[in-house]
Amino acid sequence: MSDLLDKWQRAVKPTLAKDDGATRALPPPEPPAPRASSGQEEGEEKSPTRYRLGSIELRPARGLWSLPTYAQLIDVLFDGKQPSFIALVFLHQLVIVKGRNLGSMVAGLRMRTQWMIEQHDIACPPPKGEPFVEAMEFITEDIPAALAALRSGVSQPPRQPPQTVTGRARALT
């Protein structure tokens, strides 16, 4: 009679093989096959991750990229079930994101799992149904007035005058 738990026991591979009375070690297992490249950089994902993140990477087409933390995120404003407009209110800046099919980004922001928002080139749009960020705007001055303009229904917050830098830049030594 066989034991009732035999079918639930884990199979253990033998580490030694017997050949004509002599004992020799089995050859090591074969390494896993290399993964096919998907065209993305190592460690990058297309969709939000399932893990909660500490920061979000903002990648405009021109200018410096930003990496604010979710702890600094005060509010997320968007326009309905199929959003084409997202406003991220941080302690130090207001980020306005305009595009198409931004619903998955809103879901990722809601769960704090969206790790990147990247502005794309309008000349080469993504496949149909994929999120597409057409424009990103960073407002760092008079955030309460810009936020009040957004909440009152004004489609465009007041624009900041372009900041000019005078003098020469020095290299850090």
N, C-alpha and C positions, 0 to 999 in steps of 0.2 A: 504494500500500500504506500502511495507517495504522500509526501507532506503537502497539506493544503496551501502552504505559503510559498511553495517552490516557484510558482509562476510570478510572484511579486518580488522575488529576490533579485538583486542587481547582479548582472553577469560580471565576473572579474576575469580579466585577461591574465593568462599565466605569463610570468616574467622569465621563466626558464623553460627550455625545451630539452627533452632527453633524446639523445641519438646514440644508439648502441651502448647504453649504459653510461655514457659520458654526458655531463650537463654543460650546456652552453647558453649564452644569453641570446634572446631574440633580437632581431634587428630593430632599430628605432622606427617608430611610425613615420609615414611619409608626411612632409609638411603640407598644410592646406594649399590649395590652388590659389594663385594670385587673383585678386578681384579685378574685374574689368573697370577701366577708368570711365567715369561718367562725364568728364569734361569740367568738373568742379575741382576746386582746390581741396587739398586734404583737410578733413574735419569740417567742411562746409556742408550745410543742408539747405534745401530749398524751402522747406516749410518750417513752421515753428517746432521747436523741440518739445519733448514731453516733460522736461525738467524746468523748474523755475530758475530764472536767471537773475543775476544781480545788476546787469546793465543792458542797454540796447545800443546798437551801433547804427548811427545815422550817416548815410553815404550820399551826399549831394553829387551831382554830375561835375560841378566846379566848386572849388573851395576846399576848406579843411573838413575832414570827417570828424564826427563828434561821438563820444561814448559816455552819455549821461547815465546815471544809475536809476533803477526803478524806484529807489527810495526818494529821489528828487521829483518823481512824477506825481503831480497833484491831481490832474484831471485829464480825461480823454474825451474830446468832443468829436462827433461824427454825424453824418446826415442820413440817418435811416437804416433800413435793412440791407440795402445794397449800396454801401457808402462809396462816394467818389471824393470825399473830403474828410480829412482827419486833422484835428488840432491837438497837439500834445502840449500840455501846460506843465512846464518844469519850474522849479524855484527860480532859476536864473534865465530862462528863455522860453519863448513860445515857438513851437515848430509846427508849420502848416504843411500838410502833405496833400497833394491833389493828384488824382489818377483815376483808374478804373478797376473794378472788381477788388476793392480793398477790404471785403468782408473777412477774409482769412487773417488779414493783419489786425483788424479790430478784435477778432477772437483771440489771437496771440497776445495782444496788449492786455486784454481783459484777464487772461490767465497768467500774465507775466512770463510768457514763454517765447514771445517774439524776440529774436536776437538781432535782427537787422532790418532796416528799411533803406532801400537803395533806389536812387533815381535812375531811370533808364533813358536811353537815347530814343527819341520819338521815331527816328528813321527805321529802327528795327524793333517793332513791337513783339511781345512774347506771344506764345500760343493762346488761342481763344480760351477765355475763362480764367487765365492766370492773372494774379495781381500785377498792375502796371502803374508805377509811380511816374507821373509826367513832370511834376514840379515839387520842389521843397523850398520853403522859405523859413529863415531863422530870424526871429524878432527878439532882440535883447534889451531894447530900451522902451520904456513906457508900456510894459506888459499889461497892466490893468486896463489902460485905454484900448489897447488892441483886443483884449479879451471881451471888454464891454461892447465893442463894435461887432464882434463875432456873435455874441449872445443876443444882440438886438436885431439881428437879421441882416446886417450889412454884409454883403458878400465878400468884400475886401477890407481887411483892417487897414488903418492908416499906415502908409509906407514910411520907412525910415529914410532919411537922406543918406546917400552913400557916404561912408566914412573914408576920408582920405588920410593917408599917412604922410607926414612931412618929415624931412630929414633922411638920413641914411641909415640903413639897417646895419648893425654890427654883428659880426660872426661871434658866436659864443666860444670862449677859449677855456 
